[in-house]
Amino acid sequence: MSTGNVEKLLYAGGKDKVLRAKYNIIETKAEFVASAAADGFEFTVAELDAVLAEEGMDFECSGNPRSRQIWLR
């Protein structure tokens, strides 16, 4: 597990609209991390929080359809 896997997922979501949509509808960080693990991105909630803090990002969703401003490009 590593923050590198968090970054890989955030870059993948930045490039892939379908992947981004899948993760945007997830409610909790724990569910987000579990879904990421199922997709091959192993990391913890603490590692997700560390990357989001480092990038100055917030996990919260907004809008309709829901979206998060966490995706890297």
Secondary structure as GFF3:
##gff-version 3
##sequence-region A 1 73
A	DSSP	alpha_helix	3	15	.	.	.	ID=ss1
A	DSSP	alpha_helix	17	24	.	.	.	ID=ss2
A	DSSP	alpha_helix	29	38	.	.	.	ID=ss3
A	DSSP	alpha_helix	45	55	.	.	.	ID=ss4
A	DSSP	beta_strand	61	62	.	.	.	ID=ss5
A	DSSP	beta_strand	67	68	.	.	.	ID=ss6
###
